[in-house]
Amino acid sequence: MLYTGEGVASPWLSDAAYAAANDLYGRKLGLWINYPVNDYMEQKLALGPIVGLPTHSDIPAVFFNPMKYEQLSKIALATGADYARDTEHYRPERAWENAIKTTIWSISQRHAGLCRTFAASGKQLGKHRSPRCTEISAKLEITLTRGKRILCSASMHERMSSAL
């Protein structure tokens, strides 16, 4: 049995709430985390780390629901893997930094900073994007289309730009 928290996409799930749910069902529940999925808000990209989860070491299973943009989902999913490996010692910002360095895009150092800045601009789902983010996403698309198209298609860029 999997538990999502008090809602379908709970912003956090405390240790106490998780323990209460386990007591209610009389068993250890796995977690189903509806992040980084964004199908209920497609104009926003969930690029931040997994946050707000219990720190129990005995969670039997953890599942994360990715976005339909599989390459962009890798950022949050990598942090989720860090969480699942060691719930007690998980540090979201450290996991996010590691995800940026190791799992996102295999690109040159010259483009890594631009990709990191873009990802940082989308760390919190639901927050409005700044004009700076619009500028960054446009630069990123132009930069990546000159070499390998790694991050996003023209249609995705168009959707992002209109939503920013």
Secondary structure as the mmCIF struct_conf table of DSSP 4:
data_model
#
loop_
_struct_conf.conf_type_id
_struct_conf.id
_struct_conf.beg_label_comp_id
_struct_conf.beg_label_asym_id
_struct_conf.beg_label_seq_id
_struct_conf.end_label_comp_id
_struct_conf.end_label_asym_id
_struct_conf.end_label_seq_id
STRN STRN1 LEU A 2 TYR A 3
BEND BEND1 GLU A 6 GLY A 7
TURN_TY1_P TURN_TY1_P1 VAL A 8 ALA A 9
BEND BEND2 PRO A 11 PRO A 11
HELX_RH_AL_P HELX_RH_AL_P1 ASP A 15 TYR A 25
TURN_TY1_P TURN_TY1_P2 GLY A 26 GLY A 26
BEND BEND3 ARG A 27 ARG A 27
HELX_LH_PP_P HELX_LH_PP_P1 LYS A 28 LEU A 29
STRN STRN2 GLY A 30 PRO A 36
TURN_TY1_P TURN_TY1_P3 ASP A 39 TYR A 40
BEND BEND4 MET A 41 MET A 41
TURN_TY1_P TURN_TY1_P4 GLU A 42 GLN A 43
BEND BEND5 LYS A 44 LYS A 44
BEND BEND6 GLY A 48 GLY A 48
BEND BEND7 GLY A 52 GLY A 52
BEND BEND8 SER A 57 SER A 57
STRN STRN3 VAL A 62 ASN A 65
BEND BEND9 LYS A 68 LYS A 68
HELX_RH_AL_P HELX_RH_AL_P2 GLU A 70 ARG A 85
TURN_TY1_P TURN_TY1_P5 THR A 87 HIS A 89
HELX_RH_AL_P HELX_RH_AL_P3 PRO A 92 THR A 102
TURN_TY1_P TURN_TY1_P6 THR A 103 THR A 103
BEND BEND10 ILE A 104 ILE A 104
HELX_RH_AL_P HELX_RH_AL_P4 GLN A 109 SER A 121
TURN_TY1_P TURN_TY1_P7 GLY A 122 GLY A 122
BEND BEND11 LYS A 123 GLN A 124
TURN_TY1_P TURN_TY1_P8 LEU A 125 GLY A 126
BEND BEND12 LYS A 127 LYS A 127
HELX_LH_PP_P HELX_LH_PP_P2 HIS A 128 SER A 130
HELX_RH_AL_P HELX_RH_AL_P5 PRO A 131 ARG A 146
BEND BEND13 GLY A 147 GLY A 147
BEND BEND14 LEU A 151 LEU A 151
HELX_RH_AL_P HELX_RH_AL_P6 ALA A 154 ALA A 163
#
